[in-house]
Amino acid sequence: MSKPTNTRITTPLTRRSVLRGLGAASVAATTPRWARAQNRSDVIVIGAGLSGLGAALMLQDAGVNVQVIEGRNRIGGRIESFRHIPGNPEAGGTAFGPGYARLVEAAKKHGAPLIDITPMTPYFFQRQLIIDDEFIANADWAEHPRNPFPAAARKTMPWMYLPMLLARANPLQSSEAWRAPAHADLDVSLHEFLHRIEQSDDTIDIAYNMSPQWARSAHGVSALMALSAHYFANIQRTLTTGNPIKGYTAVGGNQSIPEAMAGSLRNEVRLNQPVIGIRSDSTGAEVHCADGTIYRAGRVICSLPCSVLRRIRIEPRFTGLQARAVDMLDSQVINQVHIVAKKPFWEEDGMSANMYTNSMCGTVVAEHKGDDPADITSLTAWIRGHRAAWMDQVDDSVGIAAVIADIERLRPAAKGLLEVAAYKSWYRDPFASGDWAVWRPGQISKFATSVAAPHARVHFCGEHTAVSNRGMEGAMESGERAAFEVLDTI
Ligand SMILES: Cc1cc2nc3c(=O)[nH]c(=O)nc-3n(C[C@H](O)[C@H](O)[C@H](O)COP(=O)(O)OP(=O)(O)OC[C@H]3O[C@@H](n4cnc5c(N)ncnc54)[C@H](O)[C@@H]3O)c2cc1C
């Protein structure tokens, strides 16, 4: 890489003045033509997902000249709405509650109208449980021989068991507690933690490993990660108590939110700019893209997940715990097959279209995204754990065929009626290399506080760097923090 040219941040704003001025009319002028031609700005933000866009908008509001560059040909990152399928089902960030204050506010402020999904939520929980090909009616579960749960919880369906257990038995009592040294003893596998609180292997298999949210099984994820996510979910439930609205998506799909945010940027996001290197020294920073374009600025905010960041050349190199974090923090494998049914086969066989299985098709979700909440607009098979890992090793067509064959085997009425409308492997997506971050046992106490430390002129945001929130709201929180870090350098 060539040496960076001299650049400096010229905006005389401080963190305090930003806090005073946020929401007020911007003081920045549009980027001068000469600066655009030289790809020069005060701050470069890498990645047009929620965290990068949130950071960029905050800086813009503070009068900073900021340029967002994005590797894909679209805005949104891990928010991706399939608009060619009826109802615009989500491949990424799926739904959020009124407690996602930053996200809801961003949607309002930048003009992305929201849909209240409360009328659709009851349908989501009408699931057909299928274990080892046996269809088990919800009413029969309590007495079923495959039910491993203790007497007091035998009526609890598998997908509700851990949320209920961890609502009662969560040692974390604040949003930040998962990173506190006092809880380092919980940085063991979720499996080990559940054993400690007297859960059997069979219970863990049915309640977690059937559809693992992190890693391939409870052995692969830190208990602290699961506990903090359940703490966050509980807080979200508390925040909606008394609120008639339980959840949202956006009109046109959730991707409309980052698109609206990008639309509020004065400097248009540069798409198709995959970053391959970031270099910084005492004079400035350079961002190198695959097509040879070089962007220059005083500061860089990088929103890439570690699974992607570790393939990019960073000068100076990461050192110490941060180097280990970037190298080792993985992202969840998760695959989806989006299906449009030519006829409602569920009406023919009389069972719910939603299926919760331990076979190849994983969890099948009936999407209710039409005008009538009862209407099923498409089906999404969510494949996780070892089945997703297998799909990532074979050709797309082989993996998709296995999922369709499984649904047709379980539901003969569906035979010949399933049209595959889209397939998404988040691991195979080169701009994500997986879904949300998975902190493995031992990693949180080792390097959770190091992963997002500013490095030379580079600051980091992204869902994996959030402290108090998760998912889309976590991404927004992290962008805010990174923007403040940059403003503190001015
Ligand atoms: C299947 C799925 C379901 C989900 N469901 C929910 C949910 O229901 N609720 C919830 O809150 N959250 C959910 N999430 C999580 C949520 O979508 C993410 O946490 C959030 O969107 C992450 O935003 P981010 O800005 O941190 O990262 P990203 O959106 O990944 O942003 C990073 C950006 O960097 C770009 N980029 C990557 N590499 C390069 C490169 N080399 N050069 C230039 N640009 C690059 C990417 O294209 C991307 O635009 C889900 C995610 C997935 C995948």
The ligand as a Gaussian input file, in Angstrom:
#p B3LYP/6-31G(d) Opt

LIG

0 1
 C      -30.825000     -14.735000       9.692000
 C      -30.725000     -13.559000      10.619000
 C      -31.768000     -13.265000      11.479000
 C      -31.673000     -12.193000      12.353000
 N      -32.748000     -11.884000      13.139000
 C      -32.675000     -10.816000      13.954000
 C      -33.815000     -10.398000      14.693000
 O      -34.912000     -10.967000      14.559000
 N      -33.679000      -9.345000      15.543000
 C      -32.495000      -8.672000      15.670000
 O      -32.414000      -7.726000      16.437000
 N      -31.414000      -9.025000      14.948000
 C      -31.477000     -10.060000      14.092000
 N      -30.403000     -10.402000      13.325000
 C      -29.131000      -9.700000      13.547000
 C      -29.058000      -8.354000      12.855000
 O      -29.523000      -8.462000      11.536000
 C      -27.603000      -7.916000      12.882000
 O      -27.142000      -7.943000      14.213000
 C      -27.379000      -6.515000      12.356000
 O      -28.067000      -6.295000      11.154000
 C      -25.875000      -6.336000      12.174000
 O      -25.590000      -5.037000      11.747000
 P      -24.074000      -4.598000      11.658000
 O      -24.038000      -3.221000      11.162000
 O      -23.385000      -4.928000      12.911000
 O      -23.407000      -5.587000      10.585000
 P      -23.706000      -5.746000       9.032000
 O      -25.131000      -5.508000       8.736000
 O      -23.137000      -7.070000       8.645000
 O      -22.854000      -4.567000       8.389000
 C      -21.541000      -4.723000       7.945000
 C      -21.469000      -4.183000       6.532000
 O      -20.129000      -4.283000       6.064000
 C      -20.154000      -4.717000       4.712000
 N      -18.899000      -5.364000       4.402000
 C      -18.460000      -6.590000       4.797000
 N      -17.243000      -6.825000       4.319000
 C      -16.889000      -5.727000       3.615000
 C      -15.723000      -5.372000       2.907000
 N      -14.679000      -6.186000       2.803000
 N      -15.688000      -4.163000       2.309000
 C      -16.740000      -3.300000       2.400000
 N      -17.869000      -3.592000       3.065000
 C      -17.935000      -4.796000       3.666000
 C      -21.321000      -5.677000       4.678000
 O      -21.763000      -5.909000       3.368000
 C      -22.340000      -4.974000       5.554000
 O      -23.141000      -4.098000       4.810000
 C      -30.490000     -11.423000      12.402000
 C      -29.452000     -11.692000      11.517000
 C      -29.566000     -12.729000      10.609000
 C      -28.453000     -12.963000       9.621000

